[in-house]
């Protein structure tokens, strides 16, 4: 199996850098990185709030309109800051669109809120439950989607995106306009809008600075004793259950950026450089692109537009994050609170939460039993970790077998026979 495939299986990403030159390349890349946070404290002067708010909303509407001509715009609306800001911008500046939302079992309050918002905007909204998506799963169709993948898709939410969009198309597409959809996703701005870590990630990073990870080369303990870059999310769930033998240049590449961390602002720059630039772009933003392409549709991520990025980068730091309050994307929070009475808690892409053991076994029935059973039978692993690992395994297996890897080599790559 290719080395780069194994890197994805363990780290979710693969860096195209030779091991010998990884440090120097990482140093040069970080020194020229566009989104390093400048020194100084965020400004508390919000007198220009309305000017900046109007400019950002107007720019969002313009980039969507310019890039989706003659298309039926469908926004994936999660209720989070990023997608809801896009909805508000399109609504205020008269860009026609509709929405689709994937709901978990416990999302009744979220559904009620979004129904009120979309009713106020006078737009059509569609809600699809994760149960409907799970029931729609078909491994052959799922595997076929990976013919369009240029590298492994490890994001656990990919299955939900692919079959959720497929259900939407099947239920609402007019036969005469089957290729007319353009799916809009809110991914893409964490890198430059104040990418704050979770408490667990902060703790993991602090632990990584002690260097314990260097003493534990393998085993499930290594999953918790992470290196600085791994603590930002660059470690798969599979790495808990399997000793994936791949020599990586990831630590060397990021080591210079780690050495530059002297303050909280420096840490945010490192987080943007490591997680934002790689994991978010390579995996999280890629799932809508792969799913749309595989379904014969187009997609667009407004927050990836360079003109919108440039506008946000120039915002005063106080409009991006508040370290004392642990809040990011302050400008978007204020806009949505003022205009849509928004007060949602961060929930992330956790669509797999409601999956049962039977769901996971159904998804993984085509995967060699020796691999899936190792995950199912692990006694110390939490069920949530097992869910994540099974979904990653199904993704990885579908990609590899689609790209010429046989079962024997696939199993061998995970250190088993």
Buried (B, 14 or more C-beta within 10 A) or exposed (E): BBEBBBBBBBBBBBBEBEEEEBBEBBBEBBEEBEBBBEEEEBEEEBEEBEEBBEBBBBBBBBBBBEBBEEBBBBBBBBBBBBBBBBBBBBBBBEBEBBBBBBBBEEBEEBBEBBEEBBEEBEBEBBBBBBBBBBEBBEBEEBBEBBEBBEBBBBBBBBBBBBBBBBBBBEEBBEEEEEEBBBBBBBBBBBBBBBBBBEEEBBEBBEBBEEEBBEEEEEEBEBBEBBBBBBBBBBBBBBBBBBBBEBEBBBBBBBBBBBEBBEEEBBBBBBBBBBBBBBBBBBBBBBBBBBBBBBBEBBBBBBBBBEEBBEBBEEBBBBBBBBBEEEBBBBBBBBBBEEBBEBEBEEBEBBBBEBBEEEBBEBBBEBBBEEBBEBBBEBEEBEEEBBBBBBBBBBBBBBBBBBBEBEBEEBBEBBEEE
